[in-house]
Amino acid sequence: MLEDLYREVIIDHSKHPRHLRELADATHRATGYNPLCGDSIQVWLLLQNDEVRDATFKASGCAISVASASMMCDELSGKNLSEARALAESFRKALVEGNEQDLGSLEALRGVREYPMRVKCATLPWHTMLAALNGQGAATTE
Ligand code: ZN
């Protein structure tokens, strides 16, 4: 069952988040807040020559927001800026607009679309990452 597999991927990332640390030599950082659920997150990025060399986060939030942040940081390393922005846009379109474009290893999060209250939990880390790239210190899902 694909849905069970996806659920397990999300649970695994929420219980054992990857990249869960402060990044001392970060070049970009931002904090994000989702008042709907109470999720808060900090994202750190290390960029070199327009490429994301490392991405980390710390969060106080629900399982969906933590899993999404963990999977996002997995995906970002090695991507250049335009690829990172394009991925964030694809992810947003899939969850908010129902766009069916393939999300690769982020597919597990597509099912969140069926729970409108949780969509902002899943998109919060991405809003925060974009705020960091744009030189804004903070993001909110409002
Ligand atoms: Zn949440």
Backbone and ligand atoms as CSV (ligand in chain L), in Angstrom:
chain,resi,resn,atom,element,x,y,z
A,1,MET,N,N,0.838,-1.199,0.000
A,1,MET,CA,C,0.000,0.000,0.000
A,1,MET,C,C,0.875,1.251,0.000
A,2,LEU,N,N,0.755,2.027,-1.061
A,2,LEU,CA,C,1.581,3.225,-1.190
A,2,LEU,C,C,1.307,4.211,-0.052
A,3,GLU,N,N,0.047,4.368,0.307
A,3,GLU,CA,C,-0.285,5.346,1.356
A,3,GLU,C,C,0.349,4.983,2.684
A,4,ASP,N,N,0.386,3.679,2.994
A,4,ASP,CA,C,1.023,3.249,4.240
A,4,ASP,C,C,2.520,3.528,4.192
A,5,LEU,N,N,3.109,3.285,3.028
A,5,LEU,CA,C,4.540,3.552,2.863
A,5,LEU,C,C,4.822,5.033,3.089
A,6,TYR,N,N,4.003,5.879,2.468
A,6,TYR,CA,C,4.198,7.323,2.620
A,6,TYR,C,C,4.055,7.742,4.072
A,7,ARG,N,N,3.045,7.157,4.752
A,7,ARG,CA,C,2.842,7.489,6.157
A,7,ARG,C,C,4.082,7.117,6.964
A,8,GLU,N,N,4.669,5.965,6.639
A,8,GLU,CA,C,5.871,5.527,7.367
A,8,GLU,C,C,7.051,6.440,7.104
A,9,VAL,N,N,7.177,6.927,5.879
A,9,VAL,CA,C,8.267,7.865,5.559
A,9,VAL,C,C,8.134,9.123,6.404
A,10,ILE,N,N,6.901,9.641,6.493
A,10,ILE,CA,C,6.668,10.864,7.272
A,10,ILE,C,C,6.938,10.629,8.753
A,11,ILE,N,N,6.465,9.501,9.279
A,11,ILE,CA,C,6.691,9.195,10.699
A,11,ILE,C,C,8.177,9.047,10.985
A,12,ASP,N,N,8.897,8.382,10.075
A,12,ASP,CA,C,10.334,8.178,10.257
A,12,ASP,C,C,11.071,9.519,10.307
A,13,HIS,N,N,10.744,10.417,9.378
A,13,HIS,CA,C,11.415,11.723,9.362
A,13,HIS,C,C,11.031,12.565,10.573
A,14,SER,N,N,9.803,12.421,11.073
A,14,SER,CA,C,9.392,13.234,12.217
A,14,SER,C,C,10.020,12.721,13.517
A,15,LYS,N,N,10.233,11.396,13.594
A,15,LYS,CA,C,10.833,10.831,14.810
A,15,LYS,C,C,12.350,10.873,14.786
A,16,HIS,N,N,12.912,10.821,13.587
A,16,HIS,CA,C,14.373,10.832,13.433
A,16,HIS,C,C,14.759,11.874,12.393
A,17,PRO,N,N,14.544,13.153,12.713
A,17,PRO,CA,C,14.796,14.196,11.706
A,17,PRO,C,C,16.273,14.246,11.304
A,18,ARG,N,N,16.504,14.425,10.003
A,18,ARG,CA,C,17.857,14.604,9.487
A,18,ARG,C,C,18.203,16.094,9.527
A,19,HIS,N,N,19.485,16.392,9.638
A,19,HIS,CA,C,19.968,17.789,9.542
A,19,HIS,C,C,19.430,18.662,10.673
A,20,LEU,N,N,19.184,18.063,11.836
A,20,LEU,CA,C,18.589,18.800,12.963
A,20,LEU,C,C,19.698,19.408,13.820
A,21,ARG,N,N,20.191,20.563,13.398
A,21,ARG,CA,C,21.271,21.231,14.136
A,21,ARG,C,C,21.415,22.657,13.624
A,22,GLU,N,N,22.036,23.472,14.471
A,22,GLU,CA,C,22.375,24.817,14.032
A,22,GLU,C,C,23.605,24.728,13.132
A,23,LEU,N,N,23.656,25.602,12.121
A,23,LEU,CA,C,24.781,25.588,11.185
A,23,LEU,C,C,25.630,26.835,11.453
A,24,ALA,N,N,26.766,26.618,12.117
A,24,ALA,CA,C,27.566,27.745,12.606
A,24,ALA,C,C,28.045,28.647,11.466
A,25,ASP,N,N,28.392,28.070,10.321
A,25,ASP,CA,C,28.946,28.875,9.226
A,25,ASP,C,C,27.896,29.193,8.155
A,26,ALA,N,N,26.634,29.224,8.565
A,26,ALA,CA,C,25.558,29.513,7.607
A,26,ALA,C,C,25.729,30.896,6.977
A,27,THR,N,N,25.387,30.991,5.710
A,27,THR,CA,C,25.396,32.281,5.019
A,27,THR,C,C,24.000,32.909,5.011
A,28,HIS,N,N,22.962,32.077,5.184
A,28,HIS,CA,C,21.583,32.547,5.170
A,28,HIS,C,C,20.814,31.863,6.293
A,29,ARG,N,N,19.907,32.587,6.900
A,29,ARG,CA,C,19.091,31.990,7.958
A,29,ARG,C,C,17.771,32.727,8.050
A,30,ALA,N,N,16.767,32.046,8.570
A,30,ALA,CA,C,15.470,32.688,8.800
A,30,ALA,C,C,14.701,31.867,9.818
A,31,THR,N,N,13.735,32.524,10.437
A,31,THR,CA,C,12.816,31.816,11.317
A,31,THR,C,C,11.431,31.864,10.694
A,32,GLY,N,N,10.649,30.846,10.965
A,32,GLY,CA,C,9.298,30.791,10.418
A,32,GLY,C,C,8.301,30.391,11.481
A,33,TYR,N,N,7.074,30.847,11.300
A,33,TYR,CA,C,6.036,30.573,12.282
A,33,TYR,C,C,4.707,30.303,11.584
A,34,ASN,N,N,4.041,29.282,12.021
A,34,ASN,CA,C,2.718,28.945,11.498
A,34,ASN,C,C,1.705,29.052,12.627
A,35,PRO,N,N,1.043,30.219,12.746
A,35,PRO,CA,C,0.148,30.432,13.885
A,35,PRO,C,C,-1.044,29.476,13.921
A,36,LEU,N,N,-1.397,28.934,12.778
A,36,LEU,CA,C,-2.548,28.028,12.711
A,36,LEU,C,C,-2.336,26.789,13.576
A,37,CYS,N,N,-1.081,26.313,13.611
A,37,CYS,CA,C,-0.768,25.074,14.339
A,37,CYS,C,C,0.174,25.333,15.500
A,38,GLY,N,N,0.889,26.478,15.453
A,38,GLY,CA,C,1.871,26.771,16.490
A,38,GLY,C,C,3.268,26.280,16.163
A,39,ASP,N,N,3.493,25.855,14.912
A,39,ASP,CA,C,4.822,25.385,14.517
A,39,ASP,C,C,5.785,26.560,14.406
A,40,SER,N,N,6.993,26.399,14.954
A,40,SER,CA,C,8.037,27.383,14.694
A,40,SER,C,C,9.294,26.652,14.245
A,41,ILE,N,N,10.070,27.323,13.409
A,41,ILE,CA,C,11.223,26.660,12.800
A,41,ILE,C,C,12.326,27.680,12.546
A,42,GLN,N,N,13.557,27.228,12.648
A,42,GLN,CA,C,14.717,28.002,12.203
A,42,GLN,C,C,15.395,27.196,11.099
A,43,VAL,N,N,15.771,27.882,10.033
A,43,VAL,CA,C,16.451,27.230,8.914
A,43,VAL,C,C,17.787,27.920,8.680
A,44,TRP,N,N,18.828,27.131,8.499
A,44,TRP,CA,C,20.159,27.649,8.173
A,44,TRP,C,C,20.604,27.073,6.831
A,45,LEU,N,N,21.204,27.936,6.012
A,45,LEU,CA,C,21.711,27.502,4.707
A,45,LEU,C,C,23.159,27.955,4.552
A,46,LEU,N,N,23.951,27.089,3.965
A,46,LEU,CA,C,25.309,27.472,3.582
A,46,LEU,C,C,25.384,27.460,2.059
A,47,LEU,N,N,25.534,28.651,1.481
A,47,LEU,CA,C,25.622,28.766,0.022
A,47,LEU,C,C,27.051,29.073,-0.395
A,48,GLN,N,N,27.493,28.415,-1.455
A,48,GLN,CA,C,28.786,28.713,-2.065
A,48,GLN,C,C,28.587,28.721,-3.568
A,49,ASN,N,N,28.958,29.802,-4.200
A,49,ASN,CA,C,28.825,29.919,-5.651
A,49,ASN,C,C,27.424,29.550,-6.125
A,50,ASP,N,N,26.412,30.113,-5.443
A,50,ASP,CA,C,25.017,29.869,-5.820
A,50,ASP,C,C,24.570,28.423,-5.673
A,51,GLU,N,N,25.333,27.630,-4.922
A,51,GLU,CA,C,24.917,26.251,-4.684
A,51,GLU,C,C,24.715,26.044,-3.189
A,52,VAL,N,N,23.649,25.309,-2.845
A,52,VAL,CA,C,23.400,24.991,-1.441
A,52,VAL,C,C,24.341,23.864,-1.039
A,53,ARG,N,N,25.282,24.164,-0.158
A,53,ARG,CA,C,26.234,23.151,0.288
A,53,ARG,C,C,25.721,22.414,1.510
A,54,ASP,N,N,24.906,23.104,2.320
A,54,ASP,CA,C,24.366,22.451,3.503
A,54,ASP,C,C,23.080,23.179,3.903
A,55,ALA,N,N,22.151,22.419,4.465
A,55,ALA,CA,C,20.886,22.988,4.931
A,55,ALA,C,C,20.511,22.276,6.219
A,56,THR,N,N,20.227,23.053,7.259
A,56,THR,CA,C,19.874,22.451,8.546
A,56,THR,C,C,18.692,23.208,9.156
A,57,PHE,N,N,18.123,22.626,10.209
A,57,PHE,CA,C,16.983,23.288,10.844
A,57,PHE,C,C,16.859,22.864,12.298
A,58,LYS,N,N,16.121,23.680,13.042
A,58,LYS,CA,C,15.623,23.293,14.359
A,58,LYS,C,C,14.156,23.693,14.379
A,59,ALA,N,N,13.341,22.891,15.029
A,59,ALA,CA,C,11.913,23.169,14.983
A,59,ALA,C,C,11.249,22.789,16.292
A,60,SER,N,N,10.195,23.511,16.584
A,60,SER,CA,C,9.287,23.129,17.637
A,60,SER,C,C,7.922,23.089,16.977
A,61,GLY,N,N,7.506,21.894,16.604
A,61,GLY,CA,C,6.270,21.837,15.835
A,61,GLY,C,C,5.736,20.427,15.727
A,62,CYS,N,N,4.690,20.294,14.938
A,62,CYS,CA,C,4.021,19.015,14.793
A,62,CYS,C,C,4.831,18.084,13.892
A,63,ALA,N,N,4.406,16.830,13.816
A,63,ALA,CA,C,5.120,15.823,13.051
A,63,ALA,C,C,5.237,16.191,11.573
A,64,ILE,N,N,4.182,16.788,11.016
A,64,ILE,CA,C,4.203,17.131,9.589
A,64,ILE,C,C,5.243,18.212,9.304
A,65,SER,N,N,5.303,19.239,10.171
A,65,SER,CA,C,6.259,20.326,9.921
A,65,SER,C,C,7.691,19.832,10.073
A,66,VAL,N,N,7.933,18.977,11.052
A,66,VAL,CA,C,9.290,18.454,11.267
A,66,VAL,C,C,9.688,17.527,10.117
A,67,ALA,N,N,8.778,16.662,9.705
A,67,ALA,CA,C,9.087,15.734,8.604
A,67,ALA,C,C,9.355,16.513,7.319
A,68,SER,N,N,8.557,17.544,7.061
A,68,SER,CA,C,8.736,18.330,5.848
A,68,SER,C,C,10.085,19.044,5.868
A,69,ALA,N,N,10.473,19.580,7.031
A,69,ALA,CA,C,11.767,20.254,7.152
A,69,ALA,C,C,12.916,19.273,6.938
A,70,SER,N,N,12.792,18.093,7.521
A,70,SER,CA,C,13.841,17.079,7.383
A,70,SER,C,C,14.004,16.658,5.920
A,71,MET,N,N,12.888,16.435,5.247
A,71,MET,CA,C,12.936,16.008,3.842
A,71,MET,C,C,13.423,17.155,2.954
A,72,MET,N,N,13.043,18.383,3.294
A,72,MET,CA,C,13.506,19.539,2.527
A,72,MET,C,C,15.029,19.665,2.602
A,73,CYS,N,N,15.578,19.549,3.806
A,73,CYS,CA,C,17.029,19.694,3.953
A,73,CYS,C,C,17.764,18.569,3.220
A,74,ASP,N,N,17.177,17.369,3.221
A,74,ASP,CA,C,17.732,16.255,2.435
A,74,ASP,C,C,17.856,16.644,0.962
A,75,GLU,N,N,16.811,17.307,0.461
A,75,GLU,CA,C,16.723,17.605,-0.971
A,75,GLU,C,C,17.599,18.773,-1.395
A,76,LEU,N,N,17.836,19.719,-0.488
A,76,LEU,CA,C,18.457,20.980,-0.902
A,76,LEU,C,C,19.941,20.868,-1.201
A,77,SER,N,N,20.642,20.006,-0.472
A,77,SER,CA,C,22.090,19.937,-0.633
A,77,SER,C,C,22.462,19.599,-2.066
A,78,GLY,N,N,23.348,20.414,-2.638
A,78,GLY,CA,C,23.814,20.165,-4.005
A,78,GLY,C,C,22.996,20.882,-5.056
A,79,LYS,N,N,21.845,21.467,-4.647
A,79,LYS,CA,C,21.028,22.188,-5.626
A,79,LYS,C,C,21.523,23.633,-5.766
A,80,ASN,N,N,21.400,24.176,-6.975
A,80,ASN,CA,C,21.711,25.598,-7.108
A,80,ASN,C,C,20.462,26.408,-6.744
A,81,LEU,N,N,20.620,27.711,-6.718
A,81,LEU,CA,C,19.536,28.557,-6.213
A,81,LEU,C,C,18.256,28.416,-7.031
A,82,SER,N,N,18.387,28.373,-8.351
A,82,SER,CA,C,17.168,28.302,-9.161
A,82,SER,C,C,16.495,26.943,-8.995
A,83,GLU,N,N,17.292,25.882,-8.822
A,83,GLU,CA,C,16.695,24.564,-8.575
A,83,GLU,C,C,15.976,24.532,-7.231
A,84,ALA,N,N,16.575,25.147,-6.229
A,84,ALA,CA,C,15.960,25.175,-4.895
A,84,ALA,C,C,14.633,25.933,-4.940
A,85,ARG,N,N,14.630,27.084,-5.634
A,85,ARG,CA,C,13.393,27.865,-5.738
A,85,ARG,C,C,12.324,27.111,-6.538
A,86,ALA,N,N,12.753,26.425,-7.607
A,86,ALA,CA,C,11.805,25.679,-8.439
A,86,ALA,C,C,11.184,24.532,-7.652
A,87,LEU,N,N,11.996,23.877,-6.829
A,87,LEU,CA,C,11.480,22.767,-6.021
A,87,LEU,C,C,10.460,23.279,-5.011
A,88,ALA,N,N,10.759,24.407,-4.390
A,88,ALA,CA,C,9.817,24.998,-3.431
A,88,ALA,C,C,8.499,25.336,-4.118
A,89,GLU,N,N,8.582,25.842,-5.338
A,89,GLU,CA,C,7.371,26.208,-6.069
A,89,GLU,C,C,6.577,24.965,-6.477
A,90,SER,N,N,7.269,23.914,-6.922
A,90,SER,CA,C,6.582,22.662,-7.273
A,90,SER,C,C,5.868,22.083,-6.056
A,91,PHE,N,N,6.559,22.126,-4.922
A,91,PHE,CA,C,5.996,21.579,-3.688
A,91,PHE,C,C,4.746,22.365,-3.277
A,92,ARG,N,N,4.856,23.696,-3.339
A,92,ARG,CA,C,3.711,24.539,-2.987
A,92,ARG,C,C,2.527,24.263,-3.914
A,93,LYS,N,N,2.814,24.179,-5.217
A,93,LYS,CA,C,1.726,23.941,-6.177
A,93,LYS,C,C,1.058,22.591,-5.955
A,94,ALA,N,N,1.857,21.587,-5.615
A,94,ALA,CA,C,1.292,20.248,-5.395
A,94,ALA,C,C,0.349,20.249,-4.203
A,95,LEU,N,N,0.749,20.930,-3.128
A,95,LEU,CA,C,-0.056,20.883,-1.904
A,95,LEU,C,C,-1.199,21.891,-1.917
A,96,VAL,N,N,-0.971,23.056,-2.509
A,96,VAL,CA,C,-1.980,24.114,-2.451
A,96,VAL,C,C,-2.917,24.056,-3.651
A,97,GLU,N,N,-2.362,23.742,-4.834
A,97,GLU,CA,C,-3.168,23.799,-6.054
A,97,GLU,C,C,-3.490,22.413,-6.623
A,98,GLY,N,N,-2.888,21.366,-6.049
A,98,GLY,CA,C,-3.165,20.033,-6.544
A,98,GLY,C,C,-2.437,19.684,-7.822
A,99,ASN,N,N,-1.404,20.463,-8.149
A,99,ASN,CA,C,-0.569,20.178,-9.316
A,99,ASN,C,C,0.004,18.754,-9.210
A,100,GLU,N,N,-0.019,18.003,-10.317
A,100,GLU,CA,C,0.375,16.596,-10.242
A,100,GLU,C,C,1.806,16.322,-10.681
A,101,GLN,N,N,2.583,17.379,-10.882
A,101,GLN,CA,C,3.983,17.213,-11.255
A,101,GLN,C,C,4.717,16.342,-10.225
A,102,ASP,N,N,5.580,15.446,-10.705
A,102,ASP,CA,C,6.292,14.510,-9.832
A,102,ASP,C,C,7.165,15.263,-8.823
A,103,LEU,N,N,7.097,14.848,-7.564
A,103,LEU,CA,C,7.858,15.511,-6.505
A,103,LEU,C,C,9.061,14.692,-6.058
A,104,GLY,N,N,9.350,13.599,-6.751
A,104,GLY,CA,C,10.502,12.783,-6.369
A,104,GLY,C,C,10.367,12.278,-4.942
A,105,SER,N,N,11.412,12.459,-4.159
A,105,SER,CA,C,11.404,11.903,-2.802
A,105,SER,C,C,10.481,12.671,-1.856
A,106,LEU,N,N,9.883,13.749,-2.360
A,106,LEU,CA,C,8.923,14.492,-1.530
A,106,LEU,C,C,7.495,13.998,-1.722
A,107,GLU,N,N,7.327,12.989,-2.571
A,107,GLU,CA,C,5.979,12.478,-2.874
A,107,GLU,C,C,5.204,12.107,-1.608
A,108,ALA,N,N,5.919,11.632,-0.599
A,108,ALA,CA,C,5.244,11.176,0.624
A,108,ALA,C,C,4.404,12.282,1.250
A,109,LEU,N,N,4.786,13.534,0.997
A,109,LEU,CA,C,4.076,14.650,1.636
A,109,LEU,C,C,2.855,15.109,0.843
A,110,ARG,N,N,2.696,14.604,-0.382
A,110,ARG,CA,C,1.585,15.057,-1.223
A,110,ARG,C,C,0.235,14.800,-0.551
A,111,GLY,N,N,0.124,13.689,0.192
A,111,GLY,CA,C,-1.137,13.320,0.829
A,111,GLY,C,C,-1.623,14.339,1.847
A,112,VAL,N,N,-0.715,15.223,2.292
A,112,VAL,CA,C,-1.102,16.256,3.262
A,112,VAL,C,C,-2.188,17.157,2.669
A,113,ARG,N,N,-2.228,17.228,1.330
A,113,ARG,CA,C,-3.242,18.042,0.662
A,113,ARG,C,C,-4.659,17.676,1.102
A,114,GLU,N,N,-4.835,16.422,1.489
A,114,GLU,CA,C,-6.176,15.979,1.912
A,114,GLU,C,C,-6.541,16.493,3.306
A,115,TYR,N,N,-5.602,17.128,3.980
A,115,TYR,CA,C,-5.860,17.656,5.326
A,115,TYR,C,C,-5.548,19.148,5.321
A,116,PRO,N,N,-6.518,19.964,4.872
A,116,PRO,CA,C,-6.241,21.401,4.650
A,116,PRO,C,C,-5.639,22.104,5.858
A,117,MET,N,N,-5.991,21.644,7.064
A,117,MET,CA,C,-5.429,22.279,8.262
A,117,MET,C,C,-3.921,22.070,8.363
A,118,ARG,N,N,-3.407,21.016,7.701
A,118,ARG,CA,C,-1.995,20.676,7.843
A,118,ARG,C,C,-1.125,21.153,6.690
A,119,VAL,N,N,-1.745,21.710,5.642
A,119,VAL,CA,C,-0.957,22.118,4.473
A,119,VAL,C,C,0.087,23.163,4.873
A,120,LYS,N,N,-0.301,24.106,5.740
A,120,LYS,CA,C,0.652,25.144,6.144
A,120,LYS,C,C,1.772,24.580,7.014
A,121,CYS,N,N,1.499,23.476,7.703
A,121,CYS,CA,C,2.560,22.806,8.471
A,121,CYS,C,C,3.636,22.304,7.504
A,122,ALA,N,N,3.196,21.724,6.386
A,122,ALA,CA,C,4.133,21.149,5.418
A,122,ALA,C,C,4.869,22.225,4.623
A,123,THR,N,N,4.201,23.359,4.365
A,123,THR,CA,C,4.843,24.384,3.543
A,123,THR,C,C,5.684,25.363,4.372
A,124,LEU,N,N,5.505,25.367,5.702
A,124,LEU,CA,C,6.248,26.313,6.549
A,124,LEU,C,C,7.771,26.254,6.344
A,125,PRO,N,N,8.396,25.050,6.371
A,125,PRO,CA,C,9.859,25.021,6.189
A,125,PRO,C,C,10.287,25.627,4.848
A,126,TRP,N,N,9.470,25.450,3.835
A,126,TRP,CA,C,9.795,25.946,2.494
A,126,TRP,C,C,9.663,27.464,2.433
A,127,HIS,N,N,8.594,28.003,3.050
A,127,HIS,CA,C,8.470,29.461,3.145
A,127,HIS,C,C,9.688,30.043,3.863
A,128,THR,N,N,10.107,29.346,4.910
A,128,THR,CA,C,11.221,29.838,5.730
A,128,THR,C,C,12.528,29.780,4.946
A,129,MET,N,N,12.727,28.706,4.192
A,129,MET,CA,C,13.928,28.578,3.359
A,129,MET,C,C,13.970,29.687,2.312
A,130,LEU,N,N,12.822,29.978,1.696
A,130,LEU,CA,C,12.779,31.046,0.687
A,130,LEU,C,C,13.048,32.407,1.326
A,131,ALA,N,N,12.511,32.620,2.536
A,131,ALA,CA,C,12.777,33.875,3.244
A,131,ALA,C,C,14.277,34.027,3.489
A,132,ALA,N,N,14.931,32.926,3.863
A,132,ALA,CA,C,16.380,32.963,4.088
A,132,ALA,C,C,17.105,33.320,2.789
A,133,LEU,N,N,16.731,32.687,1.692
A,133,LEU,CA,C,17.361,32.970,0.401
A,133,LEU,C,C,17.135,34.423,-0.009
A,134,ASN,N,N,15.965,34.953,0.327
A,134,ASN,CA,C,15.618,36.321,-0.085
A,134,ASN,C,C,16.164,37.373,0.872
A,135,GLY,N,N,16.886,36.906,1.904
A,135,GLY,CA,C,17.463,37.857,2.840
A,135,GLY,C,C,16.461,38.432,3.819
A,136,GLN,N,N,15.296,37.777,3.918
A,136,GLN,CA,C,14.311,38.178,4.917
A,136,GLN,C,C,14.547,37.307,6.157
A,137,GLY,N,N,14.499,37.895,7.309
A,137,GLY,CA,C,14.821,37.133,8.505
A,137,GLY,C,C,13.720,36.237,9.007
A,138,ALA,N,N,12.494,36.500,8.559
A,138,ALA,CA,C,11.380,35.770,9.138
A,138,ALA,C,C,10.301,35.505,8.088
A,139,ALA,N,N,9.587,34.413,8.311
A,139,ALA,CA,C,8.482,34.037,7.436
A,139,ALA,C,C,7.302,33.617,8.286
A,140,THR,N,N,6.132,33.845,7.748
A,140,THR,CA,C,4.941,33.323,8.409
A,140,THR,C,C,4.022,32.770,7.337
A,141,THR,N,N,3.219,31.792,7.718
A,141,THR,CA,C,2.302,31.200,6.747
A,141,THR,C,C,1.042,32.041,6.583
A,142,GLU,N,N,0.902,33.080,7.413
A,142,GLU,CA,C,-0.281,33.953,7.285
A,142,GLU,C,C,-0.146,34.875,6.099
L,1,ZN,ZN,ZN,1.815,21.844,12.363
